[in-house]
Amino acid sequence: MSFRSPLIVAIVAALLAVGVSACGSGGDDSTGGSSVASTPAVPCKGEPVVLGTIASLAGPSPKPEILGGAEAAAESINHNCTAGRPIKLVTCNDDGHPSQAADCGRQIVSSGAIALVGAASVASGSFEPIVQTEGIPSIGNFATDITELAGTSSFPFYNGVARIAARASLHAAAGAKSVAIILPENPALDTLKGTMEEVCESFGIEVDRFVPVPVEATDLAQYASQAAESESIMILMDSKAEGLLHELQNAGVTPEEKVISAPYLSQENVDEFGGGLDGLLISAPTVPLNETSNKGVEQYMAETEAVGVDDHGVEGMVAWRAMHVVAELIKTLPNPTSATLQKAVEGYSFAPPEAAPVDFTKPAFPEIPVFEGFRIFSREYAAWKVEDGQITLAVPGFIDPASPYQLD
């Protein structure tokens, strides 16, 4: 689901003017620019509330769009005073490295941040325990590590474990009975393989093999070859999805003859395959960014473009939404602290136009026992299929993976 174009805009002075600062061993990595002043700024008085965001600008899975989305939202929030007081956003780049991630966690704590918002990193297992120990909630984070999946101060909107349920239901709807799962070679994911198997089994899909891919791997042919021996293929690697699909194509394995699902790809990505991806199934908790008639996408694109952000990944849109959600909650709190904000989140639900609904008051999958204790608060997703070289909705709107449906 990640869009990996370089983040090339870094206009720090303007961001500092609206209360955005950067920290971390990666240096000054803030992005942003001029005010969103298509409308006059609303006076915003009071003591600033500090929020933090951690993401990776380099490493095995760079996510520069996270910082861009969060910072654009912070500028809009301050311009319109939607939090009822100024917001100071402190960002940190961990480059996807555990030691730098731990440094980021400590810097967020020392900054006085009352929440970590929209954070995303393959090294989240290094910073999450640090902020959680200090009682700082993570809101809108991309939960992939067990500390995020089980920590009671973690409030992810969407996560990789729930994505397994969405994908398994897609494979089942397409008629598959077994699957090979291609995933990053990662000790944290190793601990979740049993969970993945149980979730797939709940949808009638047997996992016949896992194909772990080292993050440093450049020759993906052997991994594509291993997966090609299975009835269907589920690619859970955002950063290498295109490369794996190319290797499958080179081996003569296509989505038209074998059920294959992948993270979200842009239309530009699909065009590179010259029609070779017809039949590919794609799932994500958000609508694609080319749906500019969607009010959420329209607002996200306007706010990021207003501050000069070039990288418009959908994960950045989730971090952007997380900042706006936290701002709405802060406005209701006479004395915003980590504790009062967490209490407010625990009773909150929302349904943004650009993404699946989120309800923090109850578990999203009570009928799947293996999910018990996991921080999963959203179950719906959008499904697309590549037809005639174009990404089209396979099923209208957001769907519940447990609901009976047919692929168009």
Secondary structure in CASP SS format (residue, H / E / C, confidence):
PFRMAT SS
TARGET T0000
AUTHOR 0000-0000-0000
METHOD secondary structure of the structure
MODEL  1
M C 1.00
S C 1.00
F C 1.00
R C 1.00
S C 1.00
P C 1.00
L C 1.00
I C 1.00
V C 1.00
A C 1.00
I C 1.00
V H 1.00
A H 1.00
A H 1.00
L H 1.00
L H 1.00
A H 1.00
V C 1.00
G C 1.00
V E 1.00
S E 1.00
A E 1.00
C E 1.00
G C 1.00
S C 1.00
G C 1.00
G C 1.00
D C 1.00
D C 1.00
S C 1.00
T C 1.00
G C 1.00
G C 1.00
S C 1.00
S C 1.00
V C 1.00
A C 1.00
S C 1.00
T C 1.00
P C 1.00
A C 1.00
V C 1.00
P C 1.00
C C 1.00
K C 1.00
G C 1.00
E C 1.00
P C 1.00
V E 1.00
V E 1.00
L E 1.00
G E 1.00
T E 1.00
I E 1.00
A E 1.00
S C 1.00
L C 1.00
A C 1.00
G C 1.00
P C 1.00
S C 1.00
P C 1.00
K C 1.00
P H 1.00
E H 1.00
I H 1.00
L H 1.00
G H 1.00
G H 1.00
A H 1.00
E H 1.00
A H 1.00
A H 1.00
A H 1.00
E H 1.00
S H 1.00
I H 1.00
N H 1.00
H H 1.00
N H 1.00
C C 1.00
T C 1.00
A C 1.00
G C 1.00
R C 1.00
P C 1.00
I E 1.00
K E 1.00
L E 1.00
V E 1.00
T E 1.00
C E 1.00
N E 1.00
D C 1.00
D C 1.00
G C 1.00
H C 1.00
P H 1.00
S H 1.00
Q H 1.00
A H 1.00
A H 1.00
D H 1.00
C H 1.00
G H 1.00
R H 1.00
Q H 1.00
I H 1.00
V H 1.00
S H 1.00
S C 1.00
G C 1.00
A C 1.00
I C 1.00
A C 1.00
L E 1.00
V E 1.00
G C 1.00
A C 1.00
A E 1.00
S C 1.00
V C 1.00
A C 1.00
S H 1.00
G H 1.00
S H 1.00
F H 1.00
E H 1.00
P H 1.00
I H 1.00
V H 1.00
Q H 1.00
T H 1.00
E C 1.00
G C 1.00
I C 1.00
P C 1.00
S E 1.00
I E 1.00
G C 1.00
N C 1.00
F C 1.00
A E 1.00
T C 1.00
D C 1.00
I H 1.00
T H 1.00
E H 1.00
L H 1.00
A H 1.00
G C 1.00
T C 1.00
S C 1.00
S E 1.00
F E 1.00
P C 1.00
F C 1.00
Y C 1.00
N E 1.00
G H 1.00
V H 1.00
A H 1.00
R H 1.00
I H 1.00
A H 1.00
A H 1.00
R H 1.00
A H 1.00
S H 1.00
L H 1.00
H H 1.00
A H 1.00
A H 1.00
A C 1.00
G C 1.00
A C 1.00
K C 1.00
S E 1.00
V E 1.00
A E 1.00
I E 1.00
I E 1.00
L E 1.00
P E 1.00
E C 1.00
N C 1.00
P H 1.00
A H 1.00
L H 1.00
D H 1.00
T C 1.00
L C 1.00
K H 1.00
G H 1.00
T H 1.00
M H 1.00
E H 1.00
E H 1.00
V H 1.00
C H 1.00
E H 1.00
S H 1.00
F C 1.00
G C 1.00
I C 1.00
E E 1.00
V E 1.00
D E 1.00
R E 1.00
F E 1.00
V E 1.00
P E 1.00
V E 1.00
P C 1.00
V C 1.00
E C 1.00
A C 1.00
T C 1.00
D C 1.00
L C 1.00
A H 1.00
Q H 1.00
Y H 1.00
A H 1.00
S H 1.00
Q H 1.00
A H 1.00
A C 1.00
E C 1.00
S C 1.00
E C 1.00
S E 1.00
I E 1.00
M E 1.00
I E 1.00
L C 1.00
M C 1.00
D C 1.00
S C 1.00
K C 1.00
A H 1.00
E H 1.00
G H 1.00
L H 1.00
L H 1.00
H H 1.00
E H 1.00
L H 1.00
Q H 1.00
N H 1.00
A C 1.00
G C 1.00
V C 1.00
T C 1.00
P C 1.00
E C 1.00
E C 1.00
K C 1.00
V E 1.00
I E 1.00
S E 1.00
A E 1.00
P C 1.00
Y C 1.00
L C 1.00
S C 1.00
Q H 1.00
E H 1.00
N H 1.00
V H 1.00
D H 1.00
E C 1.00
F C 1.00
G C 1.00
G C 1.00
G C 1.00
L C 1.00
D C 1.00
G C 1.00
L C 1.00
L E 1.00
I E 1.00
S E 1.00
A E 1.00
P C 1.00
T E 1.00
V C 1.00
P C 1.00
L C 1.00
N C 1.00
E C 1.00
T C 1.00
S C 1.00
N C 1.00
K H 1.00
G H 1.00
V H 1.00
E H 1.00
Q H 1.00
Y H 1.00
M H 1.00
A H 1.00
E H 1.00
T H 1.00
E H 1.00
A H 1.00
V C 1.00
G C 1.00
V C 1.00
D C 1.00
D C 1.00
H C 1.00
G C 1.00
V H 1.00
E H 1.00
G H 1.00
M H 1.00
V H 1.00
A H 1.00
W H 1.00
R H 1.00
A H 1.00
M H 1.00
H H 1.00
V H 1.00
V H 1.00
A H 1.00
E H 1.00
L H 1.00
I H 1.00
K H 1.00
T C 1.00
L C 1.00
P C 1.00
N C 1.00
P C 1.00
T C 1.00
S H 1.00
A H 1.00
T H 1.00
L H 1.00
Q H 1.00
K H 1.00
A H 1.00
V H 1.00
E H 1.00
G C 1.00
Y C 1.00
S E 1.00
F E 1.00
A C 1.00
P C 1.00
P C 1.00
E C 1.00
A E 1.00
A C 1.00
P C 1.00
V E 1.00
D E 1.00
F C 1.00
T C 1.00
K C 1.00
P C 1.00
A C 1.00
F C 1.00
P C 1.00
E C 1.00
I C 1.00
P H 1.00
V H 1.00
F H 1.00
E C 1.00
G C 1.00
F C 1.00
R C 1.00
I C 1.00
F C 1.00
S C 1.00
R C 1.00
E C 1.00
Y E 1.00
A E 1.00
A E 1.00
W E 1.00
K E 1.00
V E 1.00
E E 1.00
D C 1.00
G C 1.00
Q E 1.00
I E 1.00
T E 1.00
L E 1.00
A E 1.00
V E 1.00
P E 1.00
G E 1.00
F E 1.00
I E 1.00
D C 1.00
P C 1.00
A C 1.00
S C 1.00
P C 1.00
Y C 1.00
Q C 1.00
L C 1.00
D C 1.00
END
